[in-house]
């Protein structure tokens, strides 16, 4: 039997049972569509979260007080952890390859101008914050280059705070209250949008030393360090660690590079994408069971046809190939339909709900289509083996 004859016979067999073939292919299509749609959602969220974390740049190192890794020292030993200070931030800024550092203190306080007031986020930072965090001032200027230990009471407003308190009026030079203390407005930040649900525009920026006093803190919450492009984050982190150990007497702080954060975050999100794709794969398995069932029924219904083919000289391998080809054809047709439904659904979902990012990746599409073909092959093997083993004479007698 020639290949073209076998292919024609397989397609004719599928066409003769249109409803049954359609329902079987539909099971595979639903499974493929589920895999493509869910992995598109997972990959979209993956990319969205990574872009949110990198909008402040990738050459960042975060230093926080306290050691987060486990050591062998007994918990009964009295802690001698020293707080991170503004002097630490100044010392770190003089390290080789370090562009700038930002001491960070963050809290929530009431802000007021005349009769308008609201609560918002308050960031205590230094004049280097726009450079380190890749932010821009749209009106006025950022905090001046004062001595960070005796900084003046100046404030820079986020764009949303400016609109809520001042509307269309120019806020520059106006005095307002932040946490009950008087500050002079010197600038307004360019709109930055949201990061993981946190509105960066609904914030005010004041000197770190004043934020520490406002929130009654004796330590910075974090020191963000920007290093020069082309430098190795491990080398800069090692120099920062050595400097702080020399200043504190022990490693009572934690250093995390942006590369480490992105690596951990990326691995977690990849697992999430694979997990949701596996959920869609369950539908593929259900479709595979449907193909197995349909092909088993087809073998029983076409016993006499199998006997005639054997009597005309068709070998067992040709009979096997015939039924396996039908199973693969069903899986292939269902796979293409599912790919169209899944990719189209992901595109429509991204257009209808812009806040819900989607991204269809060819790797997952290839995996889904390969899995569909494999399921069709496996589901067709057992019925094909049964068909190939039929005795030609007994098959011809069957009704």
C-alpha positions in Angstrom: 0.0 0.0 0.0 1.4 3.3 -1.1 1.7 6.2 1.4 -0.8 8.3 -0.6 -3.3 5.5 -0.6 -2.9 5.0 3.2 -3.3 8.8 3.8 -6.4 9.0 1.6 -8.0 6.0 3.3 -7.3 7.5 6.7 -8.8 10.8 5.8 -11.8 9.1 4.2 -12.4 7.1 7.4 -12.3 10.3 9.5 -14.6 12.1 7.1 -17.2 9.2 7.1 -17.6 9.8 10.9 -17.7 13.6 10.9 -19.5 14.1 14.3 -17.3 11.5 16.1 -14.1 12.9 14.5 -15.2 16.4 15.4 -15.9 15.7 19.0 -12.6 13.8 19.3 -10.5 16.6 17.8 -12.5 19.1 19.9 -11.1 17.4 23.1 -7.6 17.9 21.9 -8.4 21.4 20.7 -9.7 22.4 24.2 -6.6 21.0 25.8 -4.2 22.8 23.5 -6.2 26.0 23.8 -6.0 25.7 27.6 -2.3 25.1 27.6 -1.6 28.1 25.2 -3.9 30.5 27.0 -2.7 29.6 30.5 1.0 29.7 29.6 0.4 33.0 27.7 -1.1 34.4 30.9 1.8 33.0 33.0 4.5 34.3 30.7 2.7 37.7 30.5 2.7 38.0 34.2 6.3 36.9 34.3 7.4 39.6 32.0 5.2 42.2 33.7 6.6 41.5 37.1 10.2 41.6 35.9 9.6 44.9 34.0 8.1 46.3 37.2 11.2 45.3 39.2 13.6 46.6 36.6 12.0 50.0 36.0 14.4 51.4 38.6 17.3 50.0 36.7 19.3 46.8 37.0 22.6 48.1 38.4 21.3 48.2 41.9 22.3 46.7 45.2 20.1 46.8 48.3 21.5 46.8 51.8 19.3 46.2 54.8 20.0 46.0 58.6 20.1 42.6 60.2 21.5 39.3 58.8 18.8 37.2 57.0 20.9 34.1 56.5 21.1 31.4 59.2 24.4 31.0 61.2 25.6 28.6 63.8 25.5 31.1 66.7 23.1 30.4 69.5 20.0 32.5 69.6 20.7 33.1 73.3 23.6 35.4 72.5 22.8 39.0 73.0 22.5 40.8 69.6 24.9 43.6 69.0 23.5 44.6 65.6 24.3 48.2 64.7 21.7 50.2 62.7 22.5 51.3 59.2 23.3 55.0 59.4 23.5 57.9 57.0 27.3 57.8 57.6 27.3 54.3 56.3 25.6 55.5 53.1 28.2 58.3 52.7 31.0 55.8 53.2 29.6 53.4 50.6 29.3 56.2 48.1 33.1 56.6 48.0 33.7 52.9 47.0 35.2 52.3 43.6 32.7 51.8 40.8 29.9 53.1 43.0 28.0 56.0 41.3 25.7 57.0 44.1 23.9 55.8 47.2 20.4 56.5 48.6 19.6 56.1 52.3 15.9 55.1 52.5 13.3 55.5 55.3 9.7 54.9 54.4 6.5 55.5 56.3 3.0 56.8 56.1 2.0 60.3 57.3 -0.6 63.0 56.9 0.2 65.7 54.4 -1.7 69.0 54.5 -1.9 72.3 52.5 -4.4 74.9 53.7 -7.7 73.0 54.1 -6.8 70.0 52.0 -5.2 67.0 53.6 -4.6 63.3 53.0 -2.4 60.4 54.1 0.3 59.2 51.8 3.6 57.5 51.6 6.6 59.5 52.8 10.1 58.5 51.5 13.1 59.8 53.3 15.9 59.8 50.7 18.9 61.9 49.6 19.5 64.1 46.6 20.8 61.2 44.6 17.4 59.4 44.5 16.5 60.4 40.9 19.8 59.2 39.6 19.7 55.9 41.5 16.0 55.1 40.9 15.8 56.5 37.4 13.1 59.0 38.2 12.7 62.5 36.7 11.5 65.8 38.1 8.9 67.5 35.9 8.6 70.8 37.9 11.2 72.6 40.0 14.1 70.4 41.3 14.7 67.5 43.6 16.2 67.8 47.1 19.3 69.9 47.2 22.8 68.6 47.9 22.7 69.4 51.6 24.7 67.7 54.2 22.4 64.6 54.7 23.0 64.8 58.5 21.6 68.4 58.7 19.3 68.6 55.7 16.8 71.4 55.4 13.0 70.9 55.5 12.4 70.6 51.8 9.9 68.3 50.1 9.3 67.0 46.6 5.8 65.8 45.7 4.6 62.9 43.6 2.4 64.0 40.7 -0.8 62.6 42.3 -0.2 64.3 45.7 0.5 67.6 43.8 -2.9 67.4 42.0 -4.8 66.4 45.2 -3.4 69.2 47.3 -2.7 72.0 44.8 -4.7 71.2 41.7 -3.6 73.3 38.8 -1.8 75.8 41.0 2.0 76.0 41.1 3.2 74.4 44.4 6.8 75.5 44.2 7.8 77.6 47.2 4.6 76.9 49.1 4.8 75.6 52.6 2.8 72.5 53.7 2.7 70.1 56.6 4.0 66.6 56.5 3.6 64.6 59.6 2.8 67.8 61.5 6.0 69.5 60.4 6.4 72.4 58.0 8.2 71.8 54.7 8.8 74.0 51.7 7.9 72.4 48.3 10.8 72.5 45.9 9.8 70.1 43.1 7.2 67.8 41.6 8.1 64.3 40.2 7.2 63.0 36.8 4.5 60.4 36.8 6.0 57.0 37.4 2.8 54.9 37.6 2.4 51.8 39.8 4.7 49.0 40.8 2.9 45.8 41.8 -0.1 47.8 43.0 1.9 50.5 44.8 1.2 53.9 43.5 4.6 55.7 43.1 2.9 59.0 42.3 1.0 59.1 45.6 4.1 59.9 47.7 6.3 62.7 49.0 10.1 62.8 49.3 11.9 64.4 52.2 15.5 64.2 53.5 16.2 60.8 55.1 17.4 62.4 58.4 14.1 64.2 58.8 12.1 61.0 58.0 14.1 59.1 60.7 13.0 61.8 63.2 9.4 61.8 62.0 9.0 58.1 62.3 11.1 57.8 65.4 13.7 55.4 63.9 17.3 55.0 64.8 18.2 53.1 61.6 17.7 53.4 57.9 15.4 50.8 56.4 17.7 50.3 53.4 20.6 51.7 51.5 20.3 51.5 47.7 23.6 51.5 45.9 24.0 52.3 42.2 27.1 50.9 40.5 28.6 51.8 37.2 27.5 49.9 34.1 29.9 47.1 33.1 30.8 46.4 36.7 30.3 43.0 38.3 27.6 43.1 41.0 29.5 40.5 43.0 32.7 42.6 43.1 30.8 45.7 44.2 28.8 43.8 46.8 32.0 42.3 48.2 33.6 45.7 48.6 30.4 47.0 50.3 30.4 44.0 52.6 34.1 44.5 53.6 33.5 48.2 54.3 30.5 47.7 56.5 32.1 44.8 58.4 35.0 47.2 59.1 32.6 49.9 60.3 30.2 47.6 62.3 32.7 45.0 63.6 30.5 42.1 62.2 28.3 41.2 59.3 25.0 42.4 60.9 23.5 43.5 57.6 22.2 41.8 54.4 23.2 42.6 50.8 21.1 41.6 47.9 22.0 42.4 44.3 19.4 43.1 41.6 20.7 40.1 39.7 20.0 37.8 42.7 16.5 39.2 43.1 15.7 38.8 39.4 17.1 35.3 39.3 15.0 34.2 42.3 11.9 36.0 41.0 12.4 34.6 37.5 12.6 31.0 38.8 9.5 31.4 40.9 7.5 32.8 38.0 8.8 30.2 35.6 7.5 27.5 38.0 4.2 29.3 38.1 4.0 29.3 34.3 4.8 25.6 34.0 2.3 24.9 36.8 -0.6 26.6 35.0 0.5 25.0 31.7 0.3 21.6 33.4 -3.3 22.3 34.5 -4.1 22.8 30.8 -2.2 19.6 30.0 -4.8 17.7 32.0 -7.3 18.6 29.3 -4.9 17.1 26.7 -4.8 13.8 28.6 -8.6 13.8 28.6 -8.5 14.4 24.9 -6.0 11.5 24.5 -8.4 9.2 26.3 -11.1 10.3 23.9 -8.9 9.3 20.9 -8.1 6.0 22.5 -11.8 5.3 22.9 -12.7 6.4 19.4 -9.9 4.4 17.8 -10.8 1.2 19.7 -14.4 1.6 18.6 -13.2 2.2 15.0 -11.2 -1.1 15.0 -14.2 -3.1 16.1 -16.5 -1.5 13.6 -14.0 -1.9 10.7 -13.0 -5.5 11.4 -14.2 -6.8 8.0 -12.4 -3.9 6.3 -9.2 -4.9 8.0 -9.7 -8.5 6.9 -10.2 -7.3 3.3 -7.0 -5.2 3.4 -5.1 -8.2 4.8 -6.5 -10.5 2.1 -5.4 -8.0 -0.6 -1.9 -8.2 0.7 -1.6 -5.4 3.3 0.9 -6.3 6.0 0.5 -5.9 9.7 2.8 -2.8 9.7 0.6 -1.2 7.1 -2.5 -1.8 9.1 -0.8 -0.4 12.2 0.3 2.7 10.3 -3.2 3.2 9.0 -4.8 3.4 12.4 -1.9 5.3 14.0 -2.1 7.8 11.1 -5.8 8.4 11.8 -5.1 9.0 15.5 -2.2 11.4 14.7 -4.4 13.2 12.1 -7.2 13.7 14.8 -4.6 15.0 17.2 -3.0 17.3 14.6 -6.3 18.8 13.5 -7.3 19.3 17.1 -3.9 20.8 17.9 -4.1 23.4 15.1 -7.6 24.4 16.1 -6.5 24.6 19.7 -3.5 26.7 18.8 -5.7 29.2 16.9 -8.2 29.3 19.8 -5.5 29.7 22.5 -3.4 32.3 20.8 -6.4 34.2 19.6 -8.0 34.1 23.0 -4.8 35.3 24.6 -4.6 38.2 22.1 -8.2 39.2 22.6 -7.8 39.0 26.4 -4.8 41.2 26.3 -6.8 43.8 24.2 -9.9 43.6 26.3 -8.2 43.7 29.6 -4.9 45.7 29.2 -4.1 45.4 32.9 -3.9 41.6 32.4 -0.7 41.0 30.4 -0.5 38.1 28.0 2.5 36.8 25.9 2.4 33.7 23.8 5.7 32.0 23.7 6.7 29.7 20.8 8.4 27.3 23.2 5.2 26.4 25.0 3.3 26.3 21.6 5.9 23.8 20.3 5.7 21.8 23.5 1.9 21.7 23.4 1.7 20.6 19.7 4.4 18.0 20.3 2.5 16.7 23.3 -0.7 16.5 21.2 1.0 14.5 18.5 2.5 12.2 21.1 -0.8 11.7 22.7 -2.4 10.9 19.4 0.5 8.4 18.6 0.2 6.7 22.0 -3.6 6.6 21.9 -3.5 4.9 18.4 -0.9 2.3 19.2 -3.1 -0.2 21.2 -6.0 -0.1 18.8 -3.6 -0.4 15.9 -1.8 -3.4 17.4 -5.1 -5.1 18.0 -6.1 -4.4 14.3 -2.8 -5.7 13.0 -3.1 -8.9 15.0 -6.5 -9.8 13.6 -6.7 -13.0 11.6 -7.6 -12.1 8.0 -10.1 -15.0 7.6 -11.8 -14.3 10.9 -11.9 -10.6 10.2 -13.6 -11.2 6.8 -16.3 -13.2 8.5 -17.0 -10.5 11.1 -20.0 -8.2 10.7 
